[in-house]
Amino acid sequence: MNFHWTNPYPSARTPLFARNIVSTSQPLAAQAGLRLLQQGGNAVDAAIAAAATITLTEPCSNGLGSDCFALVWDGSQLLGLNASGTAPAAWTLDYFEKKYGGDLTATRPLRGWDTVTVPGAVGGWGALHQRLGRLPFEQVLAPAIEYAERGFAISPNVQEKWRLAAPLLREQPGFAEHFLPKGRVPHVGEHFVLPHAAQTLKLIAQTHGEAFYRGELAARLVAHAAEHGGVMTEADLASYEPQWVDSLHTQFHRHTLHEIPPNGQGITALMTLGLLRHTPLAQLEVDSPDWHHWQIEAIKAAFADVYAHVSDPRSMRVTSEQLLDDDYLKSRAALIDPQRAQHWGPGELPRGGTIYLTTADESGMMVSFIQSNYLGFGSGVVVPGTGISLHNRGHAFSMLADHPNVVAPGKRPFHTIIPAFLMAQGQPQMSFGVMGANMQPQGQVQTLTRMLLAHQQPQAACDAPRWKWNKALDIEVEPNMPDSVKTELARRGHRIAPVNDPYLDFGAGQFIWRLGDSAVDGYVAASDPRRDGCAVGY
């Protein structure tokens, strides 16, 4: 790829060139991963070290009770890992109807134990390390344990997310004790220590995660659930296993984009690129109104199908292959009006709060990894004495009996977190992702089209102004989007809505692009200025 190495957008960042790289949304986590690489670890060791550390240093976005997904180039093949959790055995639609009644879309909880599925992140770390890690697990988790014991200073973006979430969650069991120990949100730069999390991480390290699912930690999770109205059992935890999966993929401009298959929303990015294959996007001027309009309409069309059909693949009524059928996507692309925004419903198919990080090492191993609480601080529940803050991914289940994503025992809910991986001619090209709920496939498409079609280098593609679609004709745009572009998009019927989600805003991406021979040419990396993070390497 002949990138234009200038950056036309205001930025405090420059691309990083190195043979060993860790890129994350929080600097201490990036340094933790780099430390493992310098100790002789590989990219998987670095990713786990960074992931464990960032549960502490960016707790608004993830925790020890999160889920995770990964795509890993191991040097010869691309491997996918789905470490999202399953619903407790007691979670039936009848359970929620009896407990909450009325219209469950309005009455069921957003936080608390009845939003907590089995946390998969610790199991994901263990599965990755067992298959691909190089250094001992206790050594890999050592940086996180050290930060939990000795403490760290709170960084600016993390403190802002903390401040926004605290009023909503301070009454959730364990939240104030763990996250507001002085009765308030910690200040920027304030020293923060998590001794209970340190003890938990030591148990995880010593047992390779077993204590979390079939030991002391599992017992404490279950006891806390029972005390606060939850129904998770030791059997729910003991039966959990992450899944190794084959990726889904699609072709776009001489490259192949790979995503984790459903229950994740990665198929949205694949469908959007499939639609865009059948549009004039490659001939359009980057950052023009046409450039944005075609992409907005394509993402809306893809989401219409994804929200209607995607769930745990065991309950989907259509296949991923049907959703990615090229003739179908071509027919959907033909419905895009180049001059008018439109509402999109699902098509007639042919029959038949998150962190993202990426690592790469000079041996050629590359890891695309994502880990999430779902909403900010997840369920708000923290198990006393453990430092385990739990996600609320169960809220993503549907409460409609006829929907494929309806809640059911042992089922995985629809998931928003999606690591991505780009290949070129059968070889790894880029590990990347953009965190932030429904912004994730939108951010992936916007940055990828800039790199592949406009030849913008990764940091420029990351810095460029973004838009975000949420519903109907409403789009949010970043303040640095030119007024002339916003005016023309509005003329075409797009409703430019005020930014109503300061927590998630426009996502945050991390990118590692392979320049050639990884041992000689290395990589170039970019880290999103919308977060505190950075890319580091040597």
C-alpha positions in Angstrom: 0.0 0.0 0.0 1.4 3.4 -1.0 0.2 5.5 1.8 0.2 9.3 1.8 2.3 9.8 4.9 1.1 13.4 5.5 -1.8 13.9 7.8 -4.5 16.4 6.6 -6.2 16.4 10.0 -5.3 18.1 13.3 -3.6 15.5 15.5 -1.2 15.2 18.4 -0.2 11.7 17.2 2.3 10.4 14.7 2.4 6.8 13.4 4.8 4.5 15.3 7.2 2.3 13.4 8.7 -0.8 15.1 9.1 -4.6 14.8 7.3 -5.3 18.1 4.2 -3.2 19.0 1.4 -2.9 21.5 -1.4 -0.4 20.8 -4.1 0.2 23.4 -6.4 2.9 24.7 -4.6 3.3 28.0 -0.8 3.9 28.3 0.0 1.7 31.3 -1.7 -1.3 29.6 0.4 -0.6 26.4 3.6 -0.6 28.5 2.5 -3.8 30.3 2.3 -5.6 26.9 5.6 -4.1 25.8 7.2 -5.3 29.0 6.2 -8.9 28.1 7.6 -8.6 24.6 10.9 -7.3 26.0 11.0 -10.3 28.4 10.8 -12.7 25.4 7.1 -13.1 25.2 5.1 -13.2 22.0 2.2 -11.1 20.8 -0.3 -13.3 22.6 1.5 -12.9 25.9 1.6 -9.1 25.3 -2.1 -9.0 24.5 -3.1 -10.9 27.7 -0.8 -8.7 29.8 -2.3 -5.6 28.4 -5.8 -6.9 28.7 -5.3 -7.8 32.4 -3.8 -4.5 33.2 -6.5 -2.5 31.4 -9.2 -4.1 33.5 -7.6 -2.0 36.3 -6.5 1.2 34.6 -9.6 1.6 32.4 -12.3 0.0 34.6 -15.1 2.1 33.0 -14.7 0.0 29.8 -13.8 -3.5 31.0 -13.1 -5.5 34.1 -12.3 -9.0 35.4 -15.9 -9.8 34.8 -16.0 -8.9 31.1 -16.2 -10.9 27.8 -13.6 -10.9 25.1 -13.0 -11.9 21.5 -9.8 -12.3 19.5 -8.4 -12.9 16.0 -4.8 -14.1 16.0 -2.4 -14.7 13.1 -0.2 -17.4 14.6 2.4 -17.3 11.8 0.6 -19.7 9.5 -3.1 -19.3 10.0 -5.8 -17.0 11.3 -7.5 -18.2 14.5 -10.7 -16.9 16.0 -11.7 -17.0 19.7 -15.2 -16.3 21.0 -15.0 -15.8 24.7 -18.4 -14.3 25.2 -20.5 -15.7 28.1 -23.7 -17.7 28.2 -27.0 -17.0 30.1 -27.6 -18.7 33.4 -29.7 -21.8 33.2 -32.6 -20.0 35.0 -32.8 -17.2 32.4 -36.0 -17.9 30.5 -38.5 -15.4 29.1 -40.9 -16.7 31.8 -38.3 -15.9 34.5 -38.1 -12.2 33.4 -41.9 -11.9 32.9 -42.7 -13.2 36.4 -40.0 -11.1 38.0 -40.4 -7.8 36.1 -43.8 -8.0 34.4 -45.3 -5.5 31.9 -43.4 -4.5 28.8 -40.1 -6.2 29.4 -38.3 -3.8 26.9 -39.1 -1.1 29.5 -39.3 -3.0 32.8 -36.3 -5.3 32.8 -33.1 -4.0 34.4 -30.3 -2.3 32.7 -27.9 -3.0 35.6 -27.5 -5.4 38.4 -27.2 -9.2 38.6 -30.1 -9.9 36.2 -27.9 -8.4 33.4 -24.8 -10.6 34.1 -24.1 -13.5 31.8 -21.1 -15.8 32.6 -18.0 -13.6 32.3 -15.8 -15.0 29.5 -12.7 -12.8 29.6 -10.6 -14.8 32.1 -11.5 -18.0 30.2 -10.5 -16.3 27.0 -7.1 -15.3 28.4 -6.5 -18.9 29.5 -7.5 -20.3 26.2 -5.3 -18.0 24.3 -2.3 -18.6 26.6 -2.7 -22.4 26.6 -2.7 -22.6 22.8 -0.4 -19.8 21.8 1.4 -18.2 24.8 5.1 -18.5 25.3 5.9 -17.3 28.9 4.4 -18.7 32.1 0.9 -17.4 32.9 2.0 -16.0 36.2 4.7 -13.9 34.4 2.1 -12.7 31.9 -0.2 -11.4 34.6 2.6 -10.0 36.8 2.3 -6.4 35.5 -1.5 -6.3 36.2 -0.9 -7.7 39.7 1.8 -5.1 40.3 -0.5 -2.2 39.3 -3.3 -3.6 41.5 -1.0 -3.8 44.5 1.0 -0.6 44.1 -1.6 1.5 42.4 -1.6 3.9 39.5 -2.6 7.4 38.6 -6.0 7.9 37.1 -5.8 9.2 33.5 -8.0 12.0 32.1 -10.4 10.2 29.8 -10.9 7.4 32.2 -11.7 9.9 35.0 -14.3 11.6 32.8 -16.1 8.3 32.0 -15.9 7.4 35.8 -17.5 10.8 36.7 -20.4 10.3 34.2 -21.1 6.7 35.4 -20.9 7.2 39.2 -24.3 8.8 39.8 -26.0 6.0 37.9 -24.2 3.1 39.7 -23.3 4.1 43.2 -26.3 2.1 44.6 -25.3 -1.1 42.8 -23.9 -3.8 45.2 -20.2 -3.3 45.7 -19.8 -0.4 43.3 -19.2 2.4 45.8 -16.9 0.2 48.0 -14.7 -0.6 45.1 -14.8 2.4 42.8 -15.7 5.3 45.2 -13.6 4.3 48.3 -13.4 8.0 49.4 -17.0 8.6 48.7 -16.3 10.3 45.4 -14.8 9.7 42.0 -11.0 9.8 42.0 -9.4 12.9 40.6 -7.2 12.9 37.5 -3.7 11.9 38.6 -4.9 10.6 41.9 -3.2 7.4 43.2 -5.6 4.4 43.1 -5.0 1.0 44.6 -7.0 -2.2 44.1 -5.7 -4.8 46.6 -8.6 -7.2 46.2 -8.1 -7.3 42.5 -4.5 -8.1 43.1 -5.5 -11.2 45.2 -7.9 -12.3 42.5 -5.4 -11.9 39.7 -2.9 -14.0 41.7 -5.5 -16.8 42.1 -6.2 -16.6 38.3 -2.5 -16.8 37.6 -1.9 -19.7 39.9 -4.8 -21.8 38.6 -4.7 -20.7 35.0 -8.2 -19.2 35.5 -9.8 -22.3 37.0 -10.5 -20.6 40.3 -12.8 -18.2 38.4 -15.0 -20.9 37.0 -14.6 -23.9 39.3 -13.0 -22.7 42.5 -12.9 -20.1 45.2 -13.8 -17.2 43.0 -16.7 -19.0 41.4 -18.1 -19.7 44.9 -17.9 -16.0 45.8 -19.6 -15.0 42.6 -22.5 -17.4 43.2 -22.9 -16.4 46.8 -23.0 -12.7 45.9 -25.6 -13.3 43.2 -27.8 -15.2 45.6 -27.6 -12.4 48.1 -28.7 -9.8 45.6 -31.4 -11.6 43.6 -29.3 -13.1 40.9 -29.6 -16.7 39.8 -26.1 -17.6 38.5 -25.0 -21.0 39.8 -21.7 -22.8 40.2 -22.9 -25.1 37.4 -23.4 -22.1 35.1 -19.8 -21.1 35.7 -18.3 -24.6 35.6 -19.9 -25.5 32.3 -18.5 -22.4 30.5 -15.8 -22.8 27.8 -14.6 -20.3 25.2 -15.0 -21.4 21.6 -12.4 -21.4 18.9 -14.1 -20.4 15.7 -13.4 -19.9 12.0 -13.7 -16.3 10.9 -16.2 -14.8 8.4 -14.7 -12.8 5.6 -15.3 -10.7 2.5 -13.3 -9.2 -0.3 -12.8 -5.5 -0.7 -10.3 -3.7 -2.9 -7.8 -6.5 -3.2 -7.9 -7.2 0.5 -9.9 -9.6 2.7 -11.6 -8.4 5.9 -12.1 -11.1 8.6 -14.5 -10.9 11.5 -15.7 -13.2 14.3 -19.0 -14.8 13.2 -22.3 -14.3 15.1 -23.2 -13.9 18.0 -21.1 -10.8 17.3 -21.9 -7.8 15.0 -18.7 -8.1 12.9 -20.9 -9.3 10.1 -22.2 -5.7 9.9 -18.8 -4.5 8.7 -18.6 -7.3 6.2 -22.1 -6.6 4.8 -21.3 -2.9 4.5 -18.2 -3.5 2.5 -20.1 -6.0 0.4 -22.7 -3.3 -0.3 -20.0 -0.7 -1.0 -18.3 -3.0 -3.6 -21.3 -2.3 -5.8 -21.2 1.5 -5.4 -19.0 4.3 -6.9 -17.2 4.9 -3.6 -13.7 4.1 -5.0 -14.1 6.9 -7.6 -15.3 9.6 -5.1 -13.3 12.3 -3.4 -12.5 11.4 0.2 -14.3 13.5 2.7 -16.8 14.8 0.2 -20.6 14.6 0.9 -20.9 11.8 -1.6 -18.1 9.8 0.2 -19.9 10.0 3.5 -23.5 9.5 2.1 -22.8 6.2 0.4 -21.2 4.8 3.5 -23.9 6.0 5.8 -26.6 4.4 3.7 -24.7 1.2 3.3 -24.2 0.9 7.1 -27.9 1.5 7.7 -28.9 -1.2 5.3 -26.5 -3.7 6.9 -27.7 -2.9 10.4 -31.3 -3.4 9.4 -30.6 -7.0 8.6 -28.2 -7.6 11.5 -30.6 -6.3 14.1 -33.4 -8.5 12.6 -31.4 -11.7 12.3 -28.1 -11.9 14.2 -27.9 -13.8 17.5 -26.3 -16.9 18.9 -25.8 -18.9 15.7 -27.7 -21.9 17.1 -30.9 -19.8 17.1 -30.5 -17.8 13.9 -33.1 -18.5 11.2 -30.9 -17.3 8.4 -27.2 -18.1 7.9 -24.2 -15.8 7.8 -23.7 -17.0 4.2 -27.1 -15.8 3.2 -26.4 -12.4 4.8 -23.1 -12.1 2.9 -24.4 -13.4 -0.4 -23.0 -11.1 -3.1 -26.1 -11.1 -5.3 -28.2 -10.1 -2.2 -25.8 -7.3 -1.3 -25.7 -6.1 -4.8 -29.5 -5.9 -4.8 -29.5 -4.0 -1.6 -26.8 -1.6 -2.9 -29.0 -0.9 -5.9 -31.6 0.6 -3.5 -29.3 3.3 -2.2 -30.5 6.7 -3.5 -27.3 8.8 -4.1 -29.2 12.0 -3.3 -31.5 11.1 -0.5 -31.2 9.5 3.0 -33.8 6.8 3.6 -35.2 4.5 6.3 -34.0 0.9 5.9 -35.8 -2.3 7.0 -34.5 -5.8 6.6 -34.3 -7.2 3.1 -35.8 -10.3 1.6 -33.0 -12.7 1.9 -32.1 -15.4 -0.6 -33.4 -18.7 0.8 -31.0 -21.5 1.7 -18.2 0.3 27.1 -15.2 -1.7 25.5 -11.5 -1.7 25.2 -9.7 -2.7 22.0 -6.0 -3.5 21.8 -3.7 -5.0 19.2 -0.2 -6.5 19.4 2.4 -7.7 16.9 5.9 -9.2 17.2 8.9 -9.6 14.9 8.1 -13.4 14.4 5.0 -12.3 12.5 2.4 -13.1 15.2 -0.4 -10.5 15.3 -3.3 -10.3 17.7 -6.6 -8.4 17.4 -8.2 -8.4 20.8 -11.3 -6.8 22.3 -12.8 -6.9 25.8 -15.9 -5.2 27.2 -18.2 -4.4 30.1 -20.9 -3.5 27.5 -22.3 -0.3 29.0 -20.0 1.9 31.1 -18.9 -0.1 34.2 -21.2 -2.8 33.0 -23.8 -4.1 35.5 -22.3 -1.9 38.3 -22.0 -5.0 40.4 -18.6 -5.6 42.1 -18.2 -8.8 44.2 -16.8 -7.7 47.6 -13.3 -8.7 48.4 -12.5 -9.8 44.8 -12.3 -6.7 42.7 -14.4 -8.5 40.1 -16.6 -5.9 38.4 -19.2 -7.6 36.2 -20.5 -6.7 32.7 -24.1 -6.3 31.8 -24.0 -8.1 28.4 -27.2 -9.9 29.2 -29.1 -6.7 28.6 -28.4 -7.2 24.9 -30.9 -10.2 24.8 -34.3 -9.5 23.2 -37.4 -10.0 25.3 -39.6 -10.7 22.3 -40.5 -14.3 22.1 -40.4 -14.5 18.3 -36.9 -12.8 17.9 -33.9 -15.0 17.2 -32.0 -13.2 20.0 -34.6 -13.9 22.7 -33.2 -14.8 26.1 -32.8 -18.5 26.8 -30.7 -20.7 29.1 -27.1 -21.3 28.1 -27.5 -18.9 25.1 -25.0 -16.2 24.1 -26.5 -12.8 23.5 -26.0 -10.5 20.5 -22.6 -9.0 21.0 -21.3 -5.6 19.9 -17.5 -6.2 20.4 -15.7 -7.1 17.2 -12.0 -7.5 16.6 -11.0 -7.2 12.9 -8.2 -8.6 10.8 -7.2 -7.6 7.3 -5.4 -10.0 4.9 -3.8 -9.4 1.5 -3.1 -12.3 -0.9 -3.3 -14.8 1.9 -0.9 -12.9 4.2 -1.6 -10.8 7.3 -1.9 -7.1 6.6 -3.5 -5.3 9.6 -4.9 -6.2 13.0 -7.3 -3.5 14.1 -10.6 -2.5 15.8 -12.6 0.5 16.8 -14.4 0.2 20.2 -17.7 1.8 21.1 -21.0 -0.2 20.8 -22.7 0.2 17.4 -19.8 2.6 16.4 -17.5 -0.4 16.0 -18.5 -1.6 12.5 -19.1 2.0 11.5 -15.6 3.0 12.7 -14.0 0.0 11.0 -15.6 0.8 7.7 -14.8 4.5 7.8 -11.1 3.9 8.7 -10.6 1.0 6.3 -12.1 2.8 3.3 -9.8 5.7 4.0 -6.7 3.4 4.0 -7.6 1.2 1.0 -9.3 3.7 -1.3 -7.8 7.1 -0.3 -4.4 5.7 0.7 -4.5 7.6 4.0 -1.9 6.3 6.4 -3.3 4.6 9.6 -2.9 7.5 12.0 -4.6 9.9 9.5 -7.4 7.5 8.9 -7.8 7.2 12.6 -7.7 11.0 13.2 -10.2 11.9 10.5 -13.7 13.2 11.5 -16.3 10.5 11.9 -20.0 10.1 11.8 -22.2 7.7 13.7 -25.7 6.4 12.8 -28.0 5.4 15.6 -31.5 5.2 14.3 -33.8 6.2 11.4 -32.3 9.2 9.6 -30.4 10.5 12.6 -26.6 10.8 12.4 -24.2 12.3 14.8 -21.0 14.0 13.4 -17.8 15.1 15.1 -17.3 18.9 15.5 -14.4 18.9 13.0 -16.6 17.7 10.2 -16.6 20.6 7.7 -19.8 22.7 7.8 -20.2 22.4 4.0 -20.4 18.6 4.3 -22.9 18.7 7.2 -25.1 21.1 5.2 -25.1 18.9 2.1 -25.8 15.8 4.1 -28.7 17.6 5.8 -30.0 18.6 2.3 -30.1 15.0 1.3 -32.3 14.2 4.3 -29.9 13.1 7.0 -30.9 14.6 10.3 -27.7 15.9 12.0 -28.5 15.1 15.6 -26.7 16.4 18.7 -24.2 14.1 20.2 -26.2 12.4 23.0 -23.7 9.9 24.3 -20.6 11.5 25.7 -19.6 8.2 27.2 -19.1 6.3 23.9 -18.8 9.3 21.6 -17.3 8.3 18.2 -15.3 5.2 19.2 -11.6 4.7 19.6 -9.4 2.6 17.4 -6.0 0.9 17.4 -4.3 -0.2 14.2 -1.1 -2.2 13.4 -0.3 -2.5 9.7 2.5 -4.9 8.5 5.0 -3.2 6.2 6.7 -6.3 4.8 8.9 -8.8 6.4 8.0 -8.5 10.1 11.6 -9.3 11.2 13.1 -6.6 8.9 10.5 -4.0 7.9 8.2 -4.4 11.0 4.9 -2.6 11.3 3.4 0.9 11.5 0.8 1.5 14.3 -1.8 4.1 15.1 -3.6 4.9 18.3 -6.8 6.9 18.6 -6.5 10.4 20.1 -10.1 10.1 21.4 -8.7 8.1 24.3 -5.7 8.2 26.7 -3.8 5.4 24.9 -0.8 5.1 22.7 1.1 2.7 20.5 4.5 1.6 21.9 7.2 -0.6 20.5 10.8 -1.4 19.9 
